[in-house]
Protein backbone atom coordinates (compact mmCIF):
# COMPACT_ATOMS: atom_id res chain seq x y z
CA UNK A 1 0.00 0.00 0.00
CA UNK A 2 1.37 3.37 -1.01
CA UNK A 3 2.03 5.85 1.73
CA UNK A 4 0.74 9.38 1.39
CA UNK A 5 3.49 11.70 0.21
CA UNK A 6 3.82 15.22 1.56
CA UNK A 7 2.35 17.63 -0.92
CA UNK A 8 4.89 19.83 -2.64
CA UNK A 9 7.95 17.76 -1.74
CA UNK A 10 10.21 16.78 -4.59
CA UNK A 11 10.32 13.09 -5.40
CA UNK A 12 13.47 12.35 -7.37
CA UNK A 13 16.03 9.65 -8.02
CA UNK A 14 15.63 6.33 -6.26
CA UNK A 15 12.44 7.41 -4.47
CA UNK A 16 10.77 8.29 -7.78
CA UNK A 17 11.90 4.99 -9.31
CA UNK A 18 10.56 3.07 -6.30
CA UNK A 19 7.24 4.93 -6.51
CA UNK A 20 6.95 4.15 -10.23
CA UNK A 21 7.70 0.47 -9.56
CA UNK A 22 4.96 0.41 -6.94
CA UNK A 23 2.33 2.26 -8.98
CA UNK A 24 2.91 0.69 -12.41
CA UNK A 25 1.50 -2.78 -11.62
CA UNK A 26 -1.50 -1.25 -9.87
CA UNK A 27 -2.24 0.94 -12.89
CA UNK A 28 -1.76 -2.05 -15.20
CA UNK A 29 -4.21 -4.02 -13.03
CA UNK A 30 -6.90 -1.42 -13.68
CA UNK A 31 -6.61 1.30 -11.04
CA UNK A 32 -7.04 4.79 -12.43
CA UNK A 33 -4.51 7.59 -12.29
CA UNK A 34 -7.05 9.58 -10.28
CA UNK A 35 -7.34 6.80 -7.69
CA UNK A 36 -3.56 6.53 -7.39
CA UNK A 37 -3.26 10.30 -7.07
CA UNK A 38 -5.88 10.45 -4.32
CA UNK A 39 -4.23 7.65 -2.38
CA UNK A 40 -0.72 9.09 -2.58
CA UNK A 41 -1.79 12.69 -2.00
CA UNK A 42 -0.18 13.81 -5.26
CA UNK A 43 -1.70 15.39 -8.34
CA UNK A 44 -3.04 13.63 -11.40
CA UNK A 45 -0.25 15.22 -13.46
CA UNK A 46 2.46 13.98 -11.12
CA UNK A 47 1.23 10.38 -11.25
CA UNK A 48 0.78 10.61 -15.03
CA UNK A 49 4.37 11.83 -15.45
CA UNK A 50 5.82 9.18 -13.13
CA UNK A 51 4.04 6.41 -15.05
CA UNK A 52 5.02 7.89 -18.42
CA UNK A 53 8.68 8.26 -17.39
CA UNK A 54 8.65 4.61 -16.29
CA UNK A 55 7.50 3.54 -19.76
CA UNK A 56 4.11 2.31 -18.61
CA UNK A 57 1.64 2.04 -21.52
CA UNK A 58 -1.16 4.45 -20.63
CA UNK A 59 -4.78 3.66 -21.38
CA UNK A 60 -6.89 5.89 -23.57
CA UNK A 61 -9.66 8.01 -22.18
CA UNK A 62 -12.84 6.02 -21.72
CA UNK A 63 -16.13 6.41 -23.48
CA UNK A 64 -17.28 6.55 -27.04
CA UNK A 65 -14.97 8.77 -29.06
CA UNK A 66 -16.81 8.47 -32.38
CA UNK A 67 -19.51 10.88 -33.31
CA UNK A 68 -22.75 9.78 -34.89
CA UNK A 69 -23.10 10.48 -38.57
CA UNK A 70 -25.78 13.00 -39.32
mmJSON file of the N, C-alpha and C atoms, coordinates in Angstrom:
{"data_MODEL":{"atom_site":{
"group_PDB":["ATOM","ATOM","ATOM","ATOM","ATOM","ATOM","ATOM","ATOM","ATOM","ATOM","ATOM","ATOM","ATOM","ATOM","ATOM","ATOM","ATOM","ATOM","ATOM","ATOM","ATOM","ATOM","ATOM","ATOM","ATOM","ATOM","ATOM","ATOM","ATOM","ATOM","ATOM","ATOM","ATOM","ATOM","ATOM","ATOM","ATOM","ATOM","ATOM","ATOM","ATOM","ATOM","ATOM","ATOM","ATOM","ATOM","ATOM","ATOM","ATOM","ATOM","ATOM","ATOM","ATOM","ATOM","ATOM","ATOM","ATOM","ATOM","ATOM","ATOM","ATOM","ATOM","ATOM","ATOM","ATOM","ATOM","ATOM","ATOM","ATOM","ATOM","ATOM","ATOM","ATOM","ATOM","ATOM","ATOM","ATOM","ATOM","ATOM","ATOM","ATOM","ATOM","ATOM","ATOM","ATOM","ATOM","ATOM","ATOM","ATOM","ATOM","ATOM","ATOM","ATOM","ATOM","ATOM","ATOM","ATOM","ATOM","ATOM","ATOM","ATOM","ATOM","ATOM","ATOM","ATOM","ATOM","ATOM","ATOM","ATOM","ATOM","ATOM","ATOM","ATOM","ATOM","ATOM","ATOM","ATOM","ATOM","ATOM","ATOM","ATOM","ATOM","ATOM","ATOM","ATOM","ATOM","ATOM","ATOM","ATOM","ATOM","ATOM","ATOM","ATOM","ATOM","ATOM","ATOM","ATOM","ATOM","ATOM","ATOM","ATOM","ATOM","ATOM","ATOM","ATOM","ATOM","ATOM","ATOM","ATOM","ATOM","ATOM","ATOM","ATOM","ATOM","ATOM","ATOM","ATOM","ATOM","ATOM","ATOM","ATOM","ATOM","ATOM","ATOM","ATOM","ATOM","ATOM","ATOM","ATOM","ATOM","ATOM","ATOM","ATOM","ATOM","ATOM","ATOM","ATOM","ATOM","ATOM","ATOM","ATOM","ATOM","ATOM","ATOM","ATOM","ATOM","ATOM","ATOM","ATOM","ATOM","ATOM","ATOM","ATOM","ATOM","ATOM","ATOM","ATOM","ATOM","ATOM","ATOM","ATOM","ATOM","ATOM","ATOM","ATOM","ATOM","ATOM","ATOM","ATOM","ATOM"],
"id":[1,2,3,4,5,6,7,8,9,10,11,12,13,14,15,16,17,18,19,20,21,22,23,24,25,26,27,28,29,30,31,32,33,34,35,36,37,38,39,40,41,42,43,44,45,46,47,48,49,50,51,52,53,54,55,56,57,58,59,60,61,62,63,64,65,66,67,68,69,70,71,72,73,74,75,76,77,78,79,80,81,82,83,84,85,86,87,88,89,90,91,92,93,94,95,96,97,98,99,100,101,102,103,104,105,106,107,108,109,110,111,112,113,114,115,116,117,118,119,120,121,122,123,124,125,126,127,128,129,130,131,132,133,134,135,136,137,138,139,140,141,142,143,144,145,146,147,148,149,150,151,152,153,154,155,156,157,158,159,160,161,162,163,164,165,166,167,168,169,170,171,172,173,174,175,176,177,178,179,180,181,182,183,184,185,186,187,188,189,190,191,192,193,194,195,196,197,198,199,200,201,202,203,204,205,206,207,208,209,210],
"type_symbol":["N","C","C","N","C","C","N","C","C","N","C","C","N","C","C","N","C","C","N","C","C","N","C","C","N","C","C","N","C","C","N","C","C","N","C","C","N","C","C","N","C","C","N","C","C","N","C","C","N","C","C","N","C","C","N","C","C","N","C","C","N","C","C","N","C","C","N","C","C","N","C","C","N","C","C","N","C","C","N","C","C","N","C","C","N","C","C","N","C","C","N","C","C","N","C","C","N","C","C","N","C","C","N","C","C","N","C","C","N","C","C","N","C","C","N","C","C","N","C","C","N","C","C","N","C","C","N","C","C","N","C","C","N","C","C","N","C","C","N","C","C","N","C","C","N","C","C","N","C","C","N","C","C","N","C","C","N","C","C","N","C","C","N","C","C","N","C","C","N","C","C","N","C","C","N","C","C","N","C","C","N","C","C","N","C","C","N","C","C","N","C","C","N","C","C","N","C","C","N","C","C","N","C","C","N","C","C","N","C","C"],
"label_atom_id":["N","CA","C","N","CA","C","N","CA","C","N","CA","C","N","CA","C","N","CA","C","N","CA","C","N","CA","C","N","CA","C","N","CA","C","N","CA","C","N","CA","C","N","CA","C","N","CA","C","N","CA","C","N","CA","C","N","CA","C","N","CA","C","N","CA","C","N","CA","C","N","CA","C","N","CA","C","N","CA","C","N","CA","C","N","CA","C","N","CA","C","N","CA","C","N","CA","C","N","CA","C","N","CA","C","N","CA","C","N","CA","C","N","CA","C","N","CA","C","N","CA","C","N","CA","C","N","CA","C","N","CA","C","N","CA","C","N","CA","C","N","CA","C","N","CA","C","N","CA","C","N","CA","C","N","CA","C","N","CA","C","N","CA","C","N","CA","C","N","CA","C","N","CA","C","N","CA","C","N","CA","C","N","CA","C","N","CA","C","N","CA","C","N","CA","C","N","CA","C","N","CA","C","N","CA","C","N","CA","C","N","CA","C","N","CA","C","N","CA","C","N","CA","C","N","CA","C","N","CA","C","N","CA","C","N","CA","C","N","CA","C","N","CA","C"],
"label_alt_id":[null,null,null,null,null,null,null,null,null,null,null,null,null,null,null,null,null,null,null,null,null,null,null,null,null,null,null,null,null,null,null,null,null,null,null,null,null,null,null,null,null,null,null,null,null,null,null,null,null,null,null,null,null,null,null,null,null,null,null,null,null,null,null,null,null,null,null,null,null,null,null,null,null,null,null,null,null,null,null,null,null,null,null,null,null,null,null,null,null,null,null,null,null,null,null,null,null,null,null,null,null,null,null,null,null,null,null,null,null,null,null,null,null,null,null,null,null,null,null,null,null,null,null,null,null,null,null,null,null,null,null,null,null,null,null,null,null,null,null,null,null,null,null,null,null,null,null,null,null,null,null,null,null,null,null,null,null,null,null,null,null,null,null,null,null,null,null,null,null,null,null,null,null,null,null,null,null,null,null,null,null,null,null,null,null,null,null,null,null,null,null,null,null,null,null,null,null,null,null,null,null,null,null,null,null,null,null,null,null,null],
"label_comp_id":["UNK","UNK","UNK","UNK","UNK","UNK","UNK","UNK","UNK","UNK","UNK","UNK","UNK","UNK","UNK","UNK","UNK","UNK","UNK","UNK","UNK","UNK","UNK","UNK","UNK","UNK","UNK","UNK","UNK","UNK","UNK","UNK","UNK","UNK","UNK","UNK","UNK","UNK","UNK","UNK","UNK","UNK","UNK","UNK","UNK","UNK","UNK","UNK","UNK","UNK","UNK","UNK","UNK","UNK","UNK","UNK","UNK","UNK","UNK","UNK","UNK","UNK","UNK","UNK","UNK","UNK","UNK","UNK","UNK","UNK","UNK","UNK","UNK","UNK","UNK","UNK","UNK","UNK","UNK","UNK","UNK","UNK","UNK","UNK","UNK","UNK","UNK","UNK","UNK","UNK","UNK","UNK","UNK","UNK","UNK","UNK","UNK","UNK","UNK","UNK","UNK","UNK","UNK","UNK","UNK","UNK","UNK","UNK","UNK","UNK","UNK","UNK","UNK","UNK","UNK","UNK","UNK","UNK","UNK","UNK","UNK","UNK","UNK","UNK","UNK","UNK","UNK","UNK","UNK","UNK","UNK","UNK","UNK","UNK","UNK","UNK","UNK","UNK","UNK","UNK","UNK","UNK","UNK","UNK","UNK","UNK","UNK","UNK","UNK","UNK","UNK","UNK","UNK","UNK","UNK","UNK","UNK","UNK","UNK","UNK","UNK","UNK","UNK","UNK","UNK","UNK","UNK","UNK","UNK","UNK","UNK","UNK","UNK","UNK","UNK","UNK","UNK","UNK","UNK","UNK","UNK","UNK","UNK","UNK","UNK","UNK","UNK","UNK","UNK","UNK","UNK","UNK","UNK","UNK","UNK","UNK","UNK","UNK","UNK","UNK","UNK","UNK","UNK","UNK","UNK","UNK","UNK","UNK","UNK","UNK"],
"label_asym_id":["A","A","A","A","A","A","A","A","A","A","A","A","A","A","A","A","A","A","A","A","A","A","A","A","A","A","A","A","A","A","A","A","A","A","A","A","A","A","A","A","A","A","A","A","A","A","A","A","A","A","A","A","A","A","A","A","A","A","A","A","A","A","A","A","A","A","A","A","A","A","A","A","A","A","A","A","A","A","A","A","A","A","A","A","A","A","A","A","A","A","A","A","A","A","A","A","A","A","A","A","A","A","A","A","A","A","A","A","A","A","A","A","A","A","A","A","A","A","A","A","A","A","A","A","A","A","A","A","A","A","A","A","A","A","A","A","A","A","A","A","A","A","A","A","A","A","A","A","A","A","A","A","A","A","A","A","A","A","A","A","A","A","A","A","A","A","A","A","A","A","A","A","A","A","A","A","A","A","A","A","A","A","A","A","A","A","A","A","A","A","A","A","A","A","A","A","A","A","A","A","A","A","A","A","A","A","A","A","A","A"],
"label_entity_id":["1","1","1","1","1","1","1","1","1","1","1","1","1","1","1","1","1","1","1","1","1","1","1","1","1","1","1","1","1","1","1","1","1","1","1","1","1","1","1","1","1","1","1","1","1","1","1","1","1","1","1","1","1","1","1","1","1","1","1","1","1","1","1","1","1","1","1","1","1","1","1","1","1","1","1","1","1","1","1","1","1","1","1","1","1","1","1","1","1","1","1","1","1","1","1","1","1","1","1","1","1","1","1","1","1","1","1","1","1","1","1","1","1","1","1","1","1","1","1","1","1","1","1","1","1","1","1","1","1","1","1","1","1","1","1","1","1","1","1","1","1","1","1","1","1","1","1","1","1","1","1","1","1","1","1","1","1","1","1","1","1","1","1","1","1","1","1","1","1","1","1","1","1","1","1","1","1","1","1","1","1","1","1","1","1","1","1","1","1","1","1","1","1","1","1","1","1","1","1","1","1","1","1","1","1","1","1","1","1","1"],
"label_seq_id":[1,1,1,2,2,2,3,3,3,4,4,4,5,5,5,6,6,6,7,7,7,8,8,8,9,9,9,10,10,10,11,11,11,12,12,12,13,13,13,14,14,14,15,15,15,16,16,16,17,17,17,18,18,18,19,19,19,20,20,20,21,21,21,22,22,22,23,23,23,24,24,24,25,25,25,26,26,26,27,27,27,28,28,28,29,29,29,30,30,30,31,31,31,32,32,32,33,33,33,34,34,34,35,35,35,36,36,36,37,37,37,38,38,38,39,39,39,40,40,40,41,41,41,42,42,42,43,43,43,44,44,44,45,45,45,46,46,46,47,47,47,48,48,48,49,49,49,50,50,50,51,51,51,52,52,52,53,53,53,54,54,54,55,55,55,56,56,56,57,57,57,58,58,58,59,59,59,60,60,60,61,61,61,62,62,62,63,63,63,64,64,64,65,65,65,66,66,66,67,67,67,68,68,68,69,69,69,70,70,70],
"pdbx_PDB_ins_code":[null,null,null,null,null,null,null,null,null,null,null,null,null,null,null,null,null,null,null,null,null,null,null,null,null,null,null,null,null,null,null,null,null,null,null,null,null,null,null,null,null,null,null,null,null,null,null,null,null,null,null,null,null,null,null,null,null,null,null,null,null,null,null,null,null,null,null,null,null,null,null,null,null,null,null,null,null,null,null,null,null,null,null,null,null,null,null,null,null,null,null,null,null,null,null,null,null,null,null,null,null,null,null,null,null,null,null,null,null,null,null,null,null,null,null,null,null,null,null,null,null,null,null,null,null,null,null,null,null,null,null,null,null,null,null,null,null,null,null,null,null,null,null,null,null,null,null,null,null,null,null,null,null,null,null,null,null,null,null,null,null,null,null,null,null,null,null,null,null,null,null,null,null,null,null,null,null,null,null,null,null,null,null,null,null,null,null,null,null,null,null,null,null,null,null,null,null,null,null,null,null,null,null,null,null,null,null,null,null,null],
"Cartn_x":[0.841,0.0,0.882,0.595,1.372,1.123,2.2,2.026,1.709,1.05,0.737,2.011,2.305,3.493,3.136,4.065,3.824,3.661,2.627,2.353,3.431,3.901,4.894,6.334,6.572,7.947,8.402,9.661,10.21,10.463,10.08,10.323,11.227,12.492,13.474,14.293,15.075,16.031,15.415,16.025,15.628,14.198,13.8,12.438,11.402,11.688,10.767,10.703,11.836,11.896,11.119,11.278,10.561,9.062,8.66,7.243,6.664,7.402,6.952,6.804,7.76,7.705,6.514,6.1,4.955,3.625,3.578,2.327,2.05,3.089,2.914,2.062,2.333,1.497,0.056,-0.137,-1.496,-2.271,-1.604,-2.24,-2.541,-1.578,-1.761,-2.9,-3.14,-4.211,-5.576,-5.616,-6.902,-7.201,-6.353,-6.609,-6.402,-7.145,-7.042,-5.947,-5.489,-4.509,-5.117,-6.389,-7.048,-7.078,-7.34,-7.335,-5.944,-4.934,-3.558,-3.151,-3.572,-3.259,-3.911,-5.167,-5.876,-5.229,-4.819,-4.229,-2.855,-2.067,-0.718,-0.687,-1.776,-1.79,-1.082,-0.835,-0.178,-1.196,-0.789,-1.705,-1.791,-2.856,-3.041,-1.822,-1.381,-0.249,1.036,1.266,2.463,2.454,1.337,1.234,1.356,0.697,0.777,2.238,2.968,4.367,5.248,5.036,5.824,5.598,4.344,4.045,4.629,4.501,5.017,6.545,7.214,8.677,9.136,8.307,8.651,8.354,7.786,7.504,6.242,5.357,4.105,3.162,2.602,1.635,0.348,0.006,-1.161,-2.408,-3.511,-4.784,-5.358,-6.195,-6.89,-7.994,-8.538,-9.661,-10.869,-11.701,-12.845,-13.943,-14.958,-16.131,-16.055,-17.167,-17.278,-16.643,-15.672,-14.971,-15.418,-16.324,-16.806,-18.138,-18.263,-19.508,-20.472,-21.742,-22.754,-22.754,-22.959,-23.099,-24.462,-24.503,-25.782,-26.636],
"Cartn_y":[-1.182,0.0,1.239,2.158,3.368,4.31,4.878,5.853,7.203,8.045,9.384,10.21,10.864,11.699,13.13,13.823,15.219,16.039,16.836,17.633,18.693,18.819,19.833,19.396,18.233,17.764,17.162,17.333,16.777,15.289,14.531,13.091,12.829,12.519,12.349,11.091,10.744,9.648,8.316,7.677,6.332,6.311,7.363,7.415,7.451,8.2,8.286,6.95,6.302,4.988,3.957,3.988,3.072,3.306,4.588,4.933,4.428,4.616,4.147,2.627,1.934,0.469,-0.011,0.773,0.409,0.722,1.838,2.261,1.581,1.267,0.693,-0.579,-1.569,-2.779,-2.515,-1.572,-1.249,-0.585,0.299,0.938,-0.114,-0.997,-2.054,-3.002,-3.14,-4.015,-3.348,-2.068,-1.423,-0.208,0.102,1.302,2.535,3.574,4.787,5.705,6.596,7.588,8.44,8.773,9.58,8.865,7.565,6.796,6.773,6.555,6.526,7.892,8.94,10.298,10.589,10.208,10.452,9.685,8.467,7.653,8.157,8.632,9.093,10.553,11.279,12.691,13.575,13.045,13.813,14.135,14.974,15.389,14.343,14.478,13.627,13.746,14.971,15.218,14.574,14.599,13.982,12.478,11.828,10.379,10.029,10.809,10.613,10.662,11.674,11.831,10.706,10.278,9.178,7.901,7.614,6.414,6.525,7.688,7.893,7.759,8.352,8.256,6.815,6.01,4.613,3.726,4.305,3.543,2.703,3.051,2.309,2.685,1.707,2.041,2.581,3.805,4.451,4.141,3.942,3.656,4.929,4.753,5.888,6.367,7.497,8.007,7.132,6.904,6.018,6.65,5.886,6.406,6.313,6.584,6.548,7.803,7.624,8.767,9.058,8.26,8.469,9.2,10.131,10.885,10.186,10.347,9.781,10.548,9.816,10.481,11.115,12.292,13.003,12.47],
"Cartn_z":[0.0,0.0,0.0,-0.868,-1.015,0.147,0.658,1.726,1.12,1.878,1.393,1.422,0.316,0.21,0.59,1.197,1.556,0.296,0.271,-0.915,-1.097,-2.318,-2.635,-2.464,-1.875,-1.741,-3.063,-3.352,-4.585,-4.403,-5.403,-5.396,-6.594,-6.301,-7.367,-7.13,-8.121,-8.015,-7.652,-6.663,-6.264,-5.72,-5.019,-4.47,-5.591,-6.643,-7.785,-8.522,-8.66,-9.308,-8.494,-7.176,-6.297,-6.384,-6.404,-6.506,-7.831,-8.922,-10.235,-10.235,-9.617,-9.565,-8.744,-7.77,-6.938,-7.632,-8.352,-8.976,-10.314,-11.07,-12.412,-12.418,-11.563,-11.622,-11.187,-10.303,-9.869,-11.005,-11.743,-12.889,-13.961,-14.201,-15.201,-14.81,-13.513,-13.032,-13.1,-13.484,-13.683,-12.83,-11.839,-11.036,-11.905,-11.623,-12.428,-11.883,-12.722,-12.292,-11.18,-11.317,-10.279,-8.932,-8.936,-7.689,-7.066,-7.891,-7.392,-6.847,-7.524,-7.066,-5.715,-5.578,-4.317,-3.166,-3.433,-2.377,-1.945,-2.904,-2.577,-2.125,-2.369,-1.999,-3.007,-4.2,-5.26,-6.341,-7.282,-8.336,-9.437,-10.231,-11.402,-12.318,-12.564,-13.459,-12.975,-11.676,-11.115,-11.368,-11.06,-11.254,-12.728,-13.586,-15.031,-15.481,-15.04,-15.449,-14.925,-13.696,-13.13,-13.948,-14.262,-15.053,-16.458,-17.064,-18.419,-18.451,-17.468,-17.387,-17.196,-16.537,-16.287,-17.491,-18.548,-19.758,-19.678,-18.766,-18.61,-19.744,-20.474,-21.523,-20.887,-21.22,-20.63,-21.437,-20.724,-21.378,-21.976,-22.988,-23.571,-22.649,-22.958,-22.185,-22.475,-21.534,-21.718,-22.547,-22.797,-23.48,-24.985,-25.599,-27.04,-27.619,-28.48,-29.056,-30.479,-31.006,-32.378,-32.35,-33.224,-33.306,-34.248,-34.001,-34.893,-36.199,-37.273,-38.572,-38.65,-39.198,-39.322,-40.43],
"occupancy":[1.0,1.0,1.0,1.0,1.0,1.0,1.0,1.0,1.0,1.0,1.0,1.0,1.0,1.0,1.0,1.0,1.0,1.0,1.0,1.0,1.0,1.0,1.0,1.0,1.0,1.0,1.0,1.0,1.0,1.0,1.0,1.0,1.0,1.0,1.0,1.0,1.0,1.0,1.0,1.0,1.0,1.0,1.0,1.0,1.0,1.0,1.0,1.0,1.0,1.0,1.0,1.0,1.0,1.0,1.0,1.0,1.0,1.0,1.0,1.0,1.0,1.0,1.0,1.0,1.0,1.0,1.0,1.0,1.0,1.0,1.0,1.0,1.0,1.0,1.0,1.0,1.0,1.0,1.0,1.0,1.0,1.0,1.0,1.0,1.0,1.0,1.0,1.0,1.0,1.0,1.0,1.0,1.0,1.0,1.0,1.0,1.0,1.0,1.0,1.0,1.0,1.0,1.0,1.0,1.0,1.0,1.0,1.0,1.0,1.0,1.0,1.0,1.0,1.0,1.0,1.0,1.0,1.0,1.0,1.0,1.0,1.0,1.0,1.0,1.0,1.0,1.0,1.0,1.0,1.0,1.0,1.0,1.0,1.0,1.0,1.0,1.0,1.0,1.0,1.0,1.0,1.0,1.0,1.0,1.0,1.0,1.0,1.0,1.0,1.0,1.0,1.0,1.0,1.0,1.0,1.0,1.0,1.0,1.0,1.0,1.0,1.0,1.0,1.0,1.0,1.0,1.0,1.0,1.0,1.0,1.0,1.0,1.0,1.0,1.0,1.0,1.0,1.0,1.0,1.0,1.0,1.0,1.0,1.0,1.0,1.0,1.0,1.0,1.0,1.0,1.0,1.0,1.0,1.0,1.0,1.0,1.0,1.0,1.0,1.0,1.0,1.0,1.0,1.0,1.0,1.0,1.0,1.0,1.0,1.0],
"B_iso_or_equiv":[0.0,0.0,0.0,0.0,0.0,0.0,0.0,0.0,0.0,0.0,0.0,0.0,0.0,0.0,0.0,0.0,0.0,0.0,0.0,0.0,0.0,0.0,0.0,0.0,0.0,0.0,0.0,0.0,0.0,0.0,0.0,0.0,0.0,0.0,0.0,0.0,0.0,0.0,0.0,0.0,0.0,0.0,0.0,0.0,0.0,0.0,0.0,0.0,0.0,0.0,0.0,0.0,0.0,0.0,0.0,0.0,0.0,0.0,0.0,0.0,0.0,0.0,0.0,0.0,0.0,0.0,0.0,0.0,0.0,0.0,0.0,0.0,0.0,0.0,0.0,0.0,0.0,0.0,0.0,0.0,0.0,0.0,0.0,0.0,0.0,0.0,0.0,0.0,0.0,0.0,0.0,0.0,0.0,0.0,0.0,0.0,0.0,0.0,0.0,0.0,0.0,0.0,0.0,0.0,0.0,0.0,0.0,0.0,0.0,0.0,0.0,0.0,0.0,0.0,0.0,0.0,0.0,0.0,0.0,0.0,0.0,0.0,0.0,0.0,0.0,0.0,0.0,0.0,0.0,0.0,0.0,0.0,0.0,0.0,0.0,0.0,0.0,0.0,0.0,0.0,0.0,0.0,0.0,0.0,0.0,0.0,0.0,0.0,0.0,0.0,0.0,0.0,0.0,0.0,0.0,0.0,0.0,0.0,0.0,0.0,0.0,0.0,0.0,0.0,0.0,0.0,0.0,0.0,0.0,0.0,0.0,0.0,0.0,0.0,0.0,0.0,0.0,0.0,0.0,0.0,0.0,0.0,0.0,0.0,0.0,0.0,0.0,0.0,0.0,0.0,0.0,0.0,0.0,0.0,0.0,0.0,0.0,0.0,0.0,0.0,0.0,0.0,0.0,0.0,0.0,0.0,0.0,0.0,0.0,0.0],
"pdbx_formal_charge":[null,null,null,null,null,null,null,null,null,null,null,null,null,null,null,null,null,null,null,null,null,null,null,null,null,null,null,null,null,null,null,null,null,null,null,null,null,null,null,null,null,null,null,null,null,null,null,null,null,null,null,null,null,null,null,null,null,null,null,null,null,null,null,null,null,null,null,null,null,null,null,null,null,null,null,null,null,null,null,null,null,null,null,null,null,null,null,null,null,null,null,null,null,null,null,null,null,null,null,null,null,null,null,null,null,null,null,null,null,null,null,null,null,null,null,null,null,null,null,null,null,null,null,null,null,null,null,null,null,null,null,null,null,null,null,null,null,null,null,null,null,null,null,null,null,null,null,null,null,null,null,null,null,null,null,null,null,null,null,null,null,null,null,null,null,null,null,null,null,null,null,null,null,null,null,null,null,null,null,null,null,null,null,null,null,null,null,null,null,null,null,null,null,null,null,null,null,null,null,null,null,null,null,null,null,null,null,null,null,null],
"auth_seq_id":[1,1,1,2,2,2,3,3,3,4,4,4,5,5,5,6,6,6,7,7,7,8,8,8,9,9,9,10,10,10,11,11,11,12,12,12,13,13,13,14,14,14,15,15,15,16,16,16,17,17,17,18,18,18,19,19,19,20,20,20,21,21,21,22,22,22,23,23,23,24,24,24,25,25,25,26,26,26,27,27,27,28,28,28,29,29,29,30,30,30,31,31,31,32,32,32,33,33,33,34,34,34,35,35,35,36,36,36,37,37,37,38,38,38,39,39,39,40,40,40,41,41,41,42,42,42,43,43,43,44,44,44,45,45,45,46,46,46,47,47,47,48,48,48,49,49,49,50,50,50,51,51,51,52,52,52,53,53,53,54,54,54,55,55,55,56,56,56,57,57,57,58,58,58,59,59,59,60,60,60,61,61,61,62,62,62,63,63,63,64,64,64,65,65,65,66,66,66,67,67,67,68,68,68,69,69,69,70,70,70],
"auth_comp_id":["UNK","UNK","UNK","UNK","UNK","UNK","UNK","UNK","UNK","UNK","UNK","UNK","UNK","UNK","UNK","UNK","UNK","UNK","UNK","UNK","UNK","UNK","UNK","UNK","UNK","UNK","UNK","UNK","UNK","UNK","UNK","UNK","UNK","UNK","UNK","UNK","UNK","UNK","UNK","UNK","UNK","UNK","UNK","UNK","UNK","UNK","UNK","UNK","UNK","UNK","UNK","UNK","UNK","UNK","UNK","UNK","UNK","UNK","UNK","UNK","UNK","UNK","UNK","UNK","UNK","UNK","UNK","UNK","UNK","UNK","UNK","UNK","UNK","UNK","UNK","UNK","UNK","UNK","UNK","UNK","UNK","UNK","UNK","UNK","UNK","UNK","UNK","UNK","UNK","UNK","UNK","UNK","UNK","UNK","UNK","UNK","UNK","UNK","UNK","UNK","UNK","UNK","UNK","UNK","UNK","UNK","UNK","UNK","UNK","UNK","UNK","UNK","UNK","UNK","UNK","UNK","UNK","UNK","UNK","UNK","UNK","UNK","UNK","UNK","UNK","UNK","UNK","UNK","UNK","UNK","UNK","UNK","UNK","UNK","UNK","UNK","UNK","UNK","UNK","UNK","UNK","UNK","UNK","UNK","UNK","UNK","UNK","UNK","UNK","UNK","UNK","UNK","UNK","UNK","UNK","UNK","UNK","UNK","UNK","UNK","UNK","UNK","UNK","UNK","UNK","UNK","UNK","UNK","UNK","UNK","UNK","UNK","UNK","UNK","UNK","UNK","UNK","UNK","UNK","UNK","UNK","UNK","UNK","UNK","UNK","UNK","UNK","UNK","UNK","UNK","UNK","UNK","UNK","UNK","UNK","UNK","UNK","UNK","UNK","UNK","UNK","UNK","UNK","UNK","UNK","UNK","UNK","UNK","UNK","UNK"],
"auth_asym_id":["A","A","A","A","A","A","A","A","A","A","A","A","A","A","A","A","A","A","A","A","A","A","A","A","A","A","A","A","A","A","A","A","A","A","A","A","A","A","A","A","A","A","A","A","A","A","A","A","A","A","A","A","A","A","A","A","A","A","A","A","A","A","A","A","A","A","A","A","A","A","A","A","A","A","A","A","A","A","A","A","A","A","A","A","A","A","A","A","A","A","A","A","A","A","A","A","A","A","A","A","A","A","A","A","A","A","A","A","A","A","A","A","A","A","A","A","A","A","A","A","A","A","A","A","A","A","A","A","A","A","A","A","A","A","A","A","A","A","A","A","A","A","A","A","A","A","A","A","A","A","A","A","A","A","A","A","A","A","A","A","A","A","A","A","A","A","A","A","A","A","A","A","A","A","A","A","A","A","A","A","A","A","A","A","A","A","A","A","A","A","A","A","A","A","A","A","A","A","A","A","A","A","A","A","A","A","A","A","A","A"],
"auth_atom_id":["N","CA","C","N","CA","C","N","CA","C","N","CA","C","N","CA","C","N","CA","C","N","CA","C","N","CA","C","N","CA","C","N","CA","C","N","CA","C","N","CA","C","N","CA","C","N","CA","C","N","CA","C","N","CA","C","N","CA","C","N","CA","C","N","CA","C","N","CA","C","N","CA","C","N","CA","C","N","CA","C","N","CA","C","N","CA","C","N","CA","C","N","CA","C","N","CA","C","N","CA","C","N","CA","C","N","CA","C","N","CA","C","N","CA","C","N","CA","C","N","CA","C","N","CA","C","N","CA","C","N","CA","C","N","CA","C","N","CA","C","N","CA","C","N","CA","C","N","CA","C","N","CA","C","N","CA","C","N","CA","C","N","CA","C","N","CA","C","N","CA","C","N","CA","C","N","CA","C","N","CA","C","N","CA","C","N","CA","C","N","CA","C","N","CA","C","N","CA","C","N","CA","C","N","CA","C","N","CA","C","N","CA","C","N","CA","C","N","CA","C","N","CA","C","N","CA","C","N","CA","C","N","CA","C","N","CA","C","N","CA","C","N","CA","C"],
"pdbx_PDB_model_num":[1,1,1,1,1,1,1,1,1,1,1,1,1,1,1,1,1,1,1,1,1,1,1,1,1,1,1,1,1,1,1,1,1,1,1,1,1,1,1,1,1,1,1,1,1,1,1,1,1,1,1,1,1,1,1,1,1,1,1,1,1,1,1,1,1,1,1,1,1,1,1,1,1,1,1,1,1,1,1,1,1,1,1,1,1,1,1,1,1,1,1,1,1,1,1,1,1,1,1,1,1,1,1,1,1,1,1,1,1,1,1,1,1,1,1,1,1,1,1,1,1,1,1,1,1,1,1,1,1,1,1,1,1,1,1,1,1,1,1,1,1,1,1,1,1,1,1,1,1,1,1,1,1,1,1,1,1,1,1,1,1,1,1,1,1,1,1,1,1,1,1,1,1,1,1,1,1,1,1,1,1,1,1,1,1,1,1,1,1,1,1,1,1,1,1,1,1,1,1,1,1,1,1,1,1,1,1,1,1,1]
}}}
